[in-house]
């Protein structure tokens, strides 16, 4: 399992999100890998960095030869932007369309869970952390989906009477009792946006109108635990140490391997026109984004001496390339990667107007090639250096290819097991709502 702690940048605001272990990693045995990819040093790539993991569930064959790989490409499907449904605002139980308009979870409870709001419910207001008294009667009256989301993914700890962050204060608004303002359900948005089509029209069920962002919130709730194929390991270091030449020392923070990154990017976006997800940061935070497009800005073949000089800008290079004994040739690459950011909740769909929500990272790395020009590994170049297109970004941590939501798994201790995602929201039902929303009008 991979713990997802996510932060994202939208518009002019720096925001993001975090959650617990919400991605189930599919396994791949060594029997599934070509002999050439087994063993050896992780600096080339190991099993966790093998590009073959990504292609396991596709009816496509990966191209490894650098000369045969496209220099640009994009996903045929546009991932749709959506809110990250901040935890401190009560996740998908937030009343995004105004304080007197029901939240997506409240609407779902009325339409599908047989919940009827009590006669005085509209006079009860959710907690806002604005100095108002907490109206616990509101939470006592909630339906099952809204109650579960508020307690498990929402801001419950800001009004539970407990000092959750251990700072001596109870339910304080200054830091939401330890809830980061960037916590949310982006781990669910990323796969949903890559797989599902965006809702278009409002849908009315049992007198309840679901708008585009209501429907997206329901789908994210259904995707709160997903299946995915993951490339690379999770870096858990808050501060990542580098050597004097800028190379990351911790192997868990040095992947995804640069060669793997190029193979996945050029094949999936360039050849298959298929998007995927990336964790944009190599430290303890996990910044998940749907990857939409890429372009190689510069590609130059190098001899061993030039490759070593590139990797050792501050010290005397060794006589022999030390990171991959099988490397016979090298190539320096600069690439621009476009990813999709989040949006604010809104009644209307966003696509096809995606440009406003696209951002670009620029990566700089060295590819290791065998005697036939096939990529067999790579090294990231120190971030912060400046090229013709501006400053280069830090390397990504891991890549993942989502395969859809999991049926509700459970976890717990002492014989008590609880659902890992909202058991009161049906993915099948949400898909029906999406289909109704996309039907011609």
LUMSEFI-52441 format. One record per residue (C-alpha): residue number from 1; x, z, y; residue in three letters. Coordinates in nm, 2 decimals. Last residue first. Layout:
<rs>
[r NUM [X Z Y] Ala]
...
</rs>
This chain:
<rs>
[r 441 [-3.04 -2.43 1.70] Unk]
[r 440 [-2.79 -2.52 1.43] Unk]
[r 439 [-2.69 -2.23 1.19] Unk]
[r 438 [-2.38 -2.04 1.30] Unk]
[r 437 [-2.55 -1.71 1.37] Unk]
[r 436 [-2.76 -1.73 1.06] Unk]
[r 435 [-2.44 -1.79 0.85] Unk]
[r 434 [-2.28 -1.49 1.03] Unk]
[r 433 [-2.57 -1.27 0.95] Unk]
[r 432 [-2.56 -1.38 0.59] Unk]
[r 431 [-2.18 -1.29 0.59] Unk]
[r 430 [-2.27 -0.95 0.72] Unk]
[r 429 [-2.52 -0.89 0.43] Unk]
[r 428 [-2.26 -0.98 0.17] Unk]
[r 427 [-2.00 -0.76 0.35] Unk]
[r 426 [-2.24 -0.47 0.32] Unk]
[r 425 [-2.21 -0.18 0.57] Unk]
[r 424 [-2.30 0.17 0.45] Unk]
[r 423 [-1.99 0.23 0.24] Unk]
[r 422 [-1.76 0.23 0.55] Unk]
[r 421 [-1.41 0.19 0.43] Unk]
[r 420 [-1.18 0.40 0.21] Unk]
[r 419 [-1.46 0.56 0.02] Unk]
[r 418 [-1.41 0.92 -0.08] Unk]
[r 417 [-1.27 1.08 -0.40] Unk]
[r 416 [-1.29 1.45 -0.48] Unk]
[r 415 [-1.11 1.54 -0.80] Unk]
[r 414 [-0.86 1.76 -0.63] Unk]
[r 413 [-0.74 1.47 -0.41] Unk]
[r 412 [-0.88 1.16 -0.25] Unk]
[r 411 [-0.90 0.78 -0.25] Unk]
[r 410 [-1.17 0.53 -0.30] Unk]
[r 409 [-1.18 0.15 -0.29] Unk]
[r 408 [-1.48 -0.03 -0.14] Unk]
[r 407 [-1.48 -0.39 -0.25] Unk]
[r 406 [-1.18 -0.55 -0.09] Unk]
[r 405 [-1.20 -0.79 0.20] Unk]
[r 404 [-1.05 -1.13 0.20] Unk]
[r 403 [-0.73 -1.31 0.09] Unk]
[r 402 [-0.49 -1.22 0.38] Unk]
[r 401 [-0.14 -1.37 0.39] Unk]
[r 400 [0.10 -1.12 0.53] Unk]
[r 399 [0.43 -1.14 0.72] Unk]
[r 398 [0.66 -0.85 0.77] Unk]
[r 397 [0.89 -0.70 1.05] Unk]
[r 396 [0.90 -0.97 1.31] Unk]
[r 395 [1.22 -1.03 1.50] Unk]
[r 394 [1.26 -0.92 1.86] Unk]
[r 393 [1.18 -1.18 2.12] Unk]
[r 392 [1.42 -1.42 2.29] Unk]
[r 391 [1.45 -1.43 2.67] Unk]
[r 390 [1.38 -1.75 2.85] Unk]
[r 389 [1.32 -2.11 2.74] Unk]
[r 388 [1.68 -2.23 2.79] Unk]
[r 387 [1.81 -1.93 2.60] Unk]
[r 386 [1.85 -1.56 2.69] Unk]
[r 385 [1.97 -1.29 2.46] Unk]
[r 384 [1.74 -0.99 2.43] Unk]
[r 383 [1.71 -0.99 2.06] Unk]
[r 382 [2.03 -1.02 1.85] Unk]
[r 381 [2.03 -1.32 1.62] Unk]
[r 380 [1.84 -1.29 1.29] Unk]
[r 379 [2.02 -1.39 0.97] Unk]
[r 378 [1.91 -1.64 0.71] Unk]
[r 377 [1.85 -1.71 0.34] Unk]
[r 376 [1.85 -1.99 0.08] Unk]
[r 375 [1.73 -2.29 0.28] Unk]
[r 374 [1.79 -2.61 0.10] Unk]
[r 373 [2.04 -2.86 0.24] Unk]
[r 372 [2.18 -2.97 -0.09] Unk]
[r 371 [2.50 -2.76 -0.09] Unk]
[r 370 [2.30 -2.45 -0.01] Unk]
[r 369 [2.17 -2.35 0.33] Unk]
[r 368 [2.18 -2.03 0.54] Unk]
[r 367 [1.96 -2.03 0.85] Unk]
[r 366 [2.07 -1.86 1.17] Unk]
[r 365 [1.81 -1.71 1.40] Unk]
[r 364 [1.65 -1.70 1.75] Unk]
[r 363 [1.28 -1.63 1.80] Unk]
[r 362 [1.06 -1.70 2.09] Unk]
[r 361 [0.72 -1.52 2.10] Unk]
[r 360 [0.42 -1.69 2.26] Unk]
[r 359 [0.07 -1.57 2.36] Unk]
[r 358 [-0.27 -1.74 2.30] Unk]
[r 357 [-0.59 -1.57 2.42] Unk]
[r 356 [-0.66 -1.79 2.73] Unk]
[r 355 [-0.58 -2.10 2.52] Unk]
[r 354 [-0.86 -2.03 2.27] Unk]
[r 353 [-1.15 -2.19 2.44] Unk]
[r 352 [-1.29 -2.34 2.11] Unk]
[r 351 [-1.39 -2.07 2.06] Unk]
[r 350 [-1.50 -1.76 2.26] Unk]
[r 349 [-1.84 -1.67 2.13] Unk]
[r 348 [-2.10 -1.51 2.37] Unk]
[r 347 [-2.22 -1.16 2.40] Unk]
[r 346 [-1.89 -1.01 2.49] Unk]
[r 345 [-1.65 -0.75 2.36] Unk]
[r 344 [-1.30 -0.76 2.53] Unk]
[r 343 [-1.05 -0.99 2.37] Unk]
[r 342 [-0.76 -0.97 2.12] Unk]
[r 341 [-0.45 -1.17 2.11] Unk]
[r 340 [-0.38 -1.49 1.91] Unk]
[r 339 [-0.02 -1.59 1.81] Unk]
[r 338 [0.20 -1.88 1.91] Unk]
[r 337 [0.56 -1.89 1.78] Unk]
[r 336 [0.84 -2.06 1.96] Unk]
[r 335 [1.15 -2.14 1.76] Unk]
[r 334 [1.52 -2.14 1.82] Unk]
[r 333 [1.73 -2.23 1.52] Unk]
[r 332 [2.10 -2.23 1.44] Unk]
[r 331 [2.18 -2.41 1.11] Unk]
[r 330 [2.43 -2.32 0.83] Unk]
[r 329 [2.61 -2.48 0.54] Unk]
[r 328 [2.75 -2.37 0.20] Unk]
[r 327 [2.57 -2.04 0.16] Unk]
[r 326 [2.59 -1.90 -0.19] Unk]
[r 325 [2.80 -1.60 -0.10] Unk]
[r 324 [2.53 -1.48 0.14] Unk]
[r 323 [2.60 -1.22 0.41] Unk]
[r 322 [2.98 -1.21 0.44] Unk]
[r 321 [3.08 -1.55 0.58] Unk]
[r 320 [3.45 -1.56 0.53] Unk]
[r 319 [3.74 -1.49 0.77] Unk]
[r 318 [3.56 -1.20 0.93] Unk]
[r 317 [3.45 -1.24 1.30] Unk]
[r 316 [3.64 -1.05 1.57] Unk]
[r 315 [3.39 -0.83 1.76] Unk]
[r 314 [3.13 -0.87 2.03] Unk]
[r 313 [2.96 -1.21 1.96] Unk]
[r 312 [2.98 -1.17 1.59] Unk]
[r 311 [2.68 -1.36 1.45] Unk]
[r 310 [2.72 -1.67 1.65] Unk]
[r 309 [3.10 -1.67 1.60] Unk]
[r 308 [3.04 -1.65 1.23] Unk]
[r 307 [2.81 -1.95 1.23] Unk]
[r 306 [3.05 -2.15 1.44] Unk]
[r 305 [3.33 -2.08 1.19] Unk]
[r 304 [3.11 -2.16 0.89] Unk]
[r 303 [3.01 -2.50 1.02] Unk]
[r 302 [2.69 -2.54 1.22] Unk]
[r 301 [2.38 -2.75 1.22] Unk]
[r 300 [2.17 -2.74 1.54] Unk]
[r 299 [1.80 -2.69 1.57] Unk]
[r 298 [1.63 -2.62 1.91] Unk]
[r 297 [1.28 -2.58 2.03] Unk]
[r 296 [1.12 -2.56 1.68] Unk]
[r 295 [0.74 -2.54 1.75] Unk]
[r 294 [0.49 -2.29 1.61] Unk]
[r 293 [0.11 -2.25 1.59] Unk]
[r 292 [-0.17 -2.00 1.51] Unk]
[r 291 [-0.03 -1.67 1.38] Unk]
[r 290 [-0.30 -1.40 1.36] Unk]
[r 289 [-0.15 -1.08 1.51] Unk]
[r 288 [-0.06 -0.74 1.37] Unk]
[r 287 [0.16 -0.51 1.57] Unk]
[r 286 [0.29 -0.24 1.33] Unk]
[r 285 [0.47 0.05 1.49] Unk]
[r 284 [0.76 0.20 1.30] Unk]
[r 283 [1.01 -0.06 1.40] Unk]
[r 282 [1.04 -0.44 1.33] Unk]
[r 281 [0.76 -0.55 1.56] Unk]
[r 280 [0.54 -0.86 1.54] Unk]
[r 279 [0.37 -0.77 1.22] Unk]
[r 278 [0.26 -1.12 1.12] Unk]
[r 277 [-0.06 -1.28 0.99] Unk]
[r 276 [-0.12 -1.63 0.85] Unk]
[r 275 [-0.24 -1.97 0.96] Unk]
[r 274 [-0.28 -2.28 0.75] Unk]
[r 273 [-0.19 -2.63 0.87] Unk]
[r 272 [-0.05 -2.70 0.52] Unk]
[r 271 [0.27 -2.88 0.62] Unk]
[r 270 [0.37 -2.74 0.97] Unk]
[r 269 [0.17 -2.42 0.99] Unk]
[r 268 [0.21 -2.30 0.63] Unk]
[r 267 [0.53 -2.49 0.54] Unk]
[r 266 [0.72 -2.45 0.87] Unk]
[r 265 [0.62 -2.09 0.91] Unk]
[r 264 [0.68 -1.98 0.55] Unk]
[r 263 [1.01 -2.15 0.52] Unk]
[r 262 [1.13 -2.03 0.86] Unk]
[r 261 [1.04 -1.67 0.80] Unk]
[r 260 [1.19 -1.67 0.45] Unk]
[r 259 [1.52 -1.79 0.60] Unk]
[r 258 [1.50 -1.52 0.87] Unk]
[r 257 [1.45 -1.25 0.61] Unk]
[r 256 [1.15 -1.03 0.70] Unk]
[r 255 [1.35 -0.81 0.71] Unk]
[r 254 [1.61 -0.62 0.90] Unk]
[r 253 [1.40 -0.30 0.94] Unk]
[r 252 [1.40 -0.21 0.57] Unk]
[r 251 [1.76 -0.31 0.55] Unk]
[r 250 [1.85 -0.05 0.81] Unk]
[r 249 [2.16 -0.16 1.01] Unk]
[r 248 [2.00 -0.41 1.25] Unk]
[r 247 [2.26 -0.66 1.37] Unk]
[r 246 [2.33 -0.64 1.75] Unk]
[r 245 [2.70 -0.71 1.73] Unk]
[r 244 [2.80 -0.35 1.79] Unk]
[r 243 [2.58 -0.24 1.50] Unk]
[r 242 [2.21 -0.18 1.54] Unk]
[r 241 [2.00 0.13 1.50] Unk]
[r 240 [1.62 0.11 1.50] Unk]
[r 239 [1.44 0.39 1.69] Unk]
[r 238 [1.10 0.48 1.55] Unk]
[r 237 [1.21 0.39 1.20] Unk]
[r 236 [0.94 0.31 0.95] Unk]
[r 235 [1.02 -0.05 0.87] Unk]
[r 234 [0.78 -0.19 0.62] Unk]
[r 233 [0.91 -0.43 0.36] Unk]
[r 232 [0.90 -0.81 0.37] Unk]
[r 231 [0.64 -1.07 0.26] Unk]
[r 230 [0.29 -0.94 0.19] Unk]
[r 229 [0.01 -1.10 -0.01] Unk]
[r 228 [-0.32 -0.96 0.11] Unk]
[r 227 [-0.64 -0.79 0.00] Unk]
[r 226 [-0.83 -0.61 0.27] Unk]
[r 225 [-0.97 -0.26 0.37] Unk]
[r 224 [-1.15 -0.24 0.70] Unk]
[r 223 [-1.27 -0.60 0.64] Unk]
[r 222 [-1.64 -0.49 0.62] Unk]
[r 221 [-1.60 -0.30 0.95] Unk]
[r 220 [-1.43 -0.60 1.10] Unk]
[r 219 [-1.73 -0.81 1.00] Unk]
[r 218 [-1.97 -0.57 1.16] Unk]
[r 217 [-1.77 -0.56 1.48] Unk]
[r 216 [-1.77 -0.94 1.48] Unk]
[r 215 [-2.15 -0.94 1.45] Unk]
[r 214 [-2.19 -0.70 1.75] Unk]
[r 213 [-1.94 -0.91 1.94] Unk]
[r 212 [-2.14 -1.23 1.89] Unk]
[r 211 [-2.47 -1.07 1.97] Unk]
[r 210 [-2.70 -0.89 1.73] Unk]
[r 209 [-3.06 -0.85 1.84] Unk]
[r 208 [-3.27 -0.58 1.66] Unk]
[r 207 [-3.64 -0.64 1.61] Unk]
[r 206 [-3.62 -0.63 1.23] Unk]
[r 205 [-3.33 -0.88 1.25] Unk]
[r 204 [-3.25 -1.10 1.55] Unk]
[r 203 [-2.93 -1.31 1.55] Unk]
[r 202 [-2.75 -1.42 1.86] Unk]
[r 201 [-2.58 -1.75 1.84] Unk]
[r 200 [-2.21 -1.84 1.77] Unk]
[r 199 [-2.04 -1.62 1.51] Unk]
[r 198 [-1.67 -1.72 1.45] Unk]
[r 197 [-1.58 -1.86 1.11] Unk]
[r 196 [-1.42 -1.61 0.86] Unk]
[r 195 [-1.07 -1.63 0.72] Unk]
[r 194 [-0.81 -1.60 1.00] Unk]
[r 193 [-1.03 -1.39 1.23] Unk]
[r 192 [-1.13 -1.16 0.94] Unk]
[r 191 [-0.77 -1.12 0.84] Unk]
[r 190 [-0.65 -1.02 1.19] Unk]
[r 189 [-0.96 -0.82 1.29] Unk]
[r 188 [-0.94 -0.57 1.00] Unk]
[r 187 [-0.58 -0.46 1.07] Unk]
[r 186 [-0.69 -0.46 1.44] Unk]
[r 185 [-0.92 -0.16 1.36] Unk]
[r 184 [-0.83 0.08 1.64] Unk]
[r 183 [-0.56 0.30 1.79] Unk]
[r 182 [-0.40 0.19 2.12] Unk]
[r 181 [-0.55 0.48 2.32] Unk]
[r 180 [-0.36 0.71 2.09] Unk]
[r 179 [-0.57 0.99 1.95] Unk]
[r 178 [-0.38 1.32 1.97] Unk]
[r 177 [-0.66 1.54 2.11] Unk]
[r 176 [-0.79 1.26 2.33] Unk]
[r 175 [-0.46 1.27 2.52] Unk]
[r 174 [-0.58 1.40 2.86] Unk]
[r 173 [-0.94 1.45 2.73] Unk]
[r 172 [-0.87 1.78 2.56] Unk]
[r 171 [-1.06 1.87 2.24] Unk]
[r 170 [-0.87 2.19 2.19] Unk]
[r 169 [-0.54 2.28 2.36] Unk]
[r 168 [-0.25 2.45 2.19] Unk]
[r 167 [-0.05 2.13 2.13] Unk]
[r 166 [-0.12 2.12 1.76] Unk]
[r 165 [-0.25 1.76 1.76] Unk]
[r 164 [-0.59 1.84 1.60] Unk]
[r 163 [-0.67 2.15 1.79] Unk]
[r 162 [-1.01 2.18 1.64] Unk]
[r 161 [-1.35 2.21 1.81] Unk]
[r 160 [-1.47 1.88 1.67] Unk]
[r 159 [-1.51 1.69 2.00] Unk]
[r 158 [-1.20 1.48 2.04] Unk]
[r 157 [-1.14 1.48 1.66] Unk]
[r 156 [-1.45 1.27 1.61] Unk]
[r 155 [-1.31 0.98 1.82] Unk]
[r 154 [-1.39 0.70 1.57] Unk]
[r 153 [-1.26 0.57 1.24] Unk]
[r 152 [-1.37 0.83 0.99] Unk]
[r 151 [-1.62 1.05 1.18] Unk]
[r 150 [-1.76 0.79 1.42] Unk]
[r 149 [-1.76 0.52 1.15] Unk]
[r 148 [-1.94 0.74 0.90] Unk]
[r 147 [-2.20 0.85 1.15] Unk]
[r 146 [-2.27 0.49 1.26] Unk]
[r 145 [-2.31 0.36 0.91] Unk]
[r 144 [-2.53 0.66 0.80] Unk]
[r 143 [-2.77 0.68 1.09] Unk]
[r 142 [-2.70 0.90 1.39] Unk]
[r 141 [-2.91 1.21 1.47] Unk]
[r 140 [-2.65 1.47 1.42] Unk]
[r 139 [-2.41 1.26 1.63] Unk]
[r 138 [-2.65 1.26 1.93] Unk]
[r 137 [-2.73 1.62 1.89] Unk]
[r 136 [-2.36 1.69 1.94] Unk]
[r 135 [-2.40 1.62 2.31] Unk]
[r 134 [-2.05 1.71 2.43] Unk]
[r 133 [-2.06 1.85 2.78] Unk]
[r 132 [-1.94 1.61 3.04] Unk]
[r 131 [-1.58 1.61 3.15] Unk]
[r 130 [-1.53 1.24 3.12] Unk]
[r 129 [-1.45 1.24 2.75] Unk]
[r 128 [-1.73 0.99 2.68] Unk]
[r 127 [-1.93 1.16 2.40] Unk]
[r 126 [-2.24 0.97 2.31] Unk]
[r 125 [-2.56 1.02 2.52] Unk]
[r 124 [-2.89 1.17 2.40] Unk]
[r 123 [-3.20 1.06 2.60] Unk]
[r 122 [-3.25 0.75 2.38] Unk]
[r 121 [-3.26 0.98 2.07] Unk]
[r 120 [-3.56 1.18 2.18] Unk]
[r 119 [-3.81 1.01 1.95] Unk]
[r 118 [-3.56 1.01 1.66] Unk]
[r 117 [-3.40 0.68 1.59] Unk]
[r 116 [-3.53 0.52 1.27] Unk]
[r 115 [-3.27 0.44 1.01] Unk]
[r 114 [-3.38 0.22 0.72] Unk]
[r 113 [-3.02 0.11 0.65] Unk]
[r 112 [-3.06 -0.26 0.72] Unk]
[r 111 [-3.19 -0.33 1.07] Unk]
[r 110 [-3.19 0.02 1.22] Unk]
[r 109 [-2.85 0.12 1.07] Unk]
[r 108 [-2.70 -0.21 1.17] Unk]
[r 107 [-2.81 -0.17 1.53] Unk]
[r 106 [-2.65 0.18 1.54] Unk]
[r 105 [-2.34 0.04 1.39] Unk]
[r 104 [-2.31 -0.24 1.65] Unk]
[r 103 [-2.37 0.01 1.93] Unk]
[r 102 [-2.71 0.05 2.10] Unk]
[r 101 [-2.77 -0.04 2.46] Unk]
[r 100 [-2.83 0.24 2.71] Unk]
[r 99 [-2.46 0.31 2.77] Unk]
[r 98 [-2.38 -0.06 2.83] Unk]
[r 97 [-2.29 -0.36 2.62] Unk]
[r 96 [-2.00 -0.19 2.44] Unk]
[r 95 [-2.19 0.10 2.30] Unk]
[r 94 [-1.90 0.20 2.08] Unk]
[r 93 [-1.99 0.27 1.71] Unk]
[r 92 [-1.74 0.00 1.61] Unk]
[r 91 [-1.45 0.23 1.71] Unk]
[r 90 [-1.56 0.55 1.88] Unk]
[r 89 [-1.41 0.49 2.23] Unk]
[r 88 [-1.09 0.68 2.14] Unk]
[r 87 [-1.07 0.47 1.82] Unk]
[r 86 [-1.05 0.15 2.01] Unk]
[r 85 [-1.26 -0.14 1.89] Unk]
[r 84 [-0.98 -0.40 1.86] Unk]
[r 83 [-1.21 -0.64 2.05] Unk]
[r 82 [-1.22 -1.00 1.92] Unk]
[r 81 [-1.03 -1.32 1.94] Unk]
[r 80 [-1.11 -1.60 1.69] Unk]
[r 79 [-0.86 -1.75 1.46] Unk]
[r 78 [-0.87 -2.13 1.50] Unk]
[r 77 [-0.87 -2.32 1.17] Unk]
[r 76 [-0.65 -2.62 1.14] Unk]
[r 75 [-0.35 -2.39 1.19] Unk]
[r 74 [-0.06 -2.53 1.39] Unk]
[r 73 [0.25 -2.74 1.35] Unk]
[r 72 [0.60 -2.82 1.48] Unk]
[r 71 [0.94 -2.92 1.35] Unk]
[r 70 [0.82 -3.02 1.01] Unk]
[r 69 [1.04 -2.94 0.71] Unk]
[r 68 [1.21 -3.22 0.52] Unk]
[r 67 [1.55 -3.17 0.68] Unk]
[r 66 [1.55 -2.80 0.61] Unk]
[r 65 [1.50 -2.84 0.24] Unk]
[r 64 [1.28 -2.56 0.10] Unk]
[r 63 [0.94 -2.73 0.07] Unk]
[r 62 [0.67 -2.50 -0.08] Unk]
[r 61 [0.43 -2.64 -0.33] Unk]
[r 60 [0.06 -2.62 -0.26] Unk]
[r 59 [-0.24 -2.51 -0.46] Unk]
[r 58 [-0.23 -2.18 -0.28] Unk]
[r 57 [-0.25 -1.83 -0.43] Unk]
[r 56 [0.11 -1.79 -0.52] Unk]
[r 55 [0.24 -1.96 -0.21] Unk]
[r 54 [0.30 -1.64 -0.02] Unk]
[r 53 [0.50 -1.48 -0.30] Unk]
[r 52 [0.71 -1.79 -0.34] Unk]
[r 51 [0.87 -1.72 0.00] Unk]
[r 50 [1.07 -1.44 -0.16] Unk]
[r 49 [1.12 -1.15 0.08] Unk]
[r 48 [0.99 -0.87 -0.14] Unk]
[r 47 [1.18 -1.02 -0.44] Unk]
[r 46 [1.51 -1.03 -0.25] Unk]
[r 45 [1.63 -1.26 0.02] Unk]
[r 44 [1.97 -1.38 0.13] Unk]
[r 43 [2.07 -1.05 0.29] Unk]
[r 42 [1.88 -0.89 0.00] Unk]
[r 41 [2.18 -0.97 -0.21] Unk]
[r 40 [2.16 -1.14 -0.54] Unk]
[r 39 [1.90 -1.10 -0.81] Unk]
[r 38 [1.61 -1.34 -0.86] Unk]
[r 37 [1.53 -1.64 -0.63] Unk]
[r 36 [1.73 -1.90 -0.82] Unk]
[r 35 [1.56 -1.80 -1.15] Unk]
[r 34 [1.22 -1.92 -1.01] Unk]
[r 33 [0.97 -1.63 -0.96] Unk]
[r 32 [0.65 -1.57 -1.15] Unk]
[r 31 [0.83 -1.38 -1.43] Unk]
[r 30 [0.97 -1.14 -1.17] Unk]
[r 29 [0.61 -1.01 -1.13] Unk]
[r 28 [0.40 -1.06 -0.82] Unk]
[r 27 [0.18 -0.79 -0.69] Unk]
[r 26 [-0.11 -0.81 -0.44] Unk]
[r 25 [-0.07 -0.57 -0.16] Unk]
[r 24 [-0.38 -0.38 -0.06] Unk]
[r 23 [-0.42 -0.34 0.31] Unk]
[r 22 [-0.59 -0.05 0.48] Unk]
[r 21 [-0.35 0.24 0.45] Unk]
[r 20 [-0.43 0.43 0.77] Unk]
[r 19 [-0.53 0.30 1.12] Unk]
[r 18 [-0.37 0.20 1.45] Unk]
[r 17 [-0.46 0.00 1.75] Unk]
[r 16 [-0.35 -0.19 2.05] Unk]
[r 15 [-0.36 -0.19 2.43] Unk]
[r 14 [-0.15 -0.32 2.72] Unk]
[r 13 [-0.39 -0.46 2.97] Unk]
[r 12 [-0.35 -0.78 3.17] Unk]
[r 11 [-0.53 -1.00 2.92] Unk]
[r 10 [-0.47 -0.86 2.58] Unk]
[r 9 [-0.16 -0.70 2.42] Unk]
[r 8 [-0.18 -0.55 2.07] Unk]
[r 7 [-0.06 -0.24 1.89] Unk]
[r 6 [-0.09 -0.16 1.52] Unk]
[r 5 [-0.02 0.11 1.28] Unk]
[r 4 [-0.09 -0.02 0.94] Unk]
[r 3 [0.02 0.17 0.64] Unk]
[r 2 [0.11 -0.06 0.36] Unk]
[r 1 [0.00 0.00 0.00] Unk]
</rs>
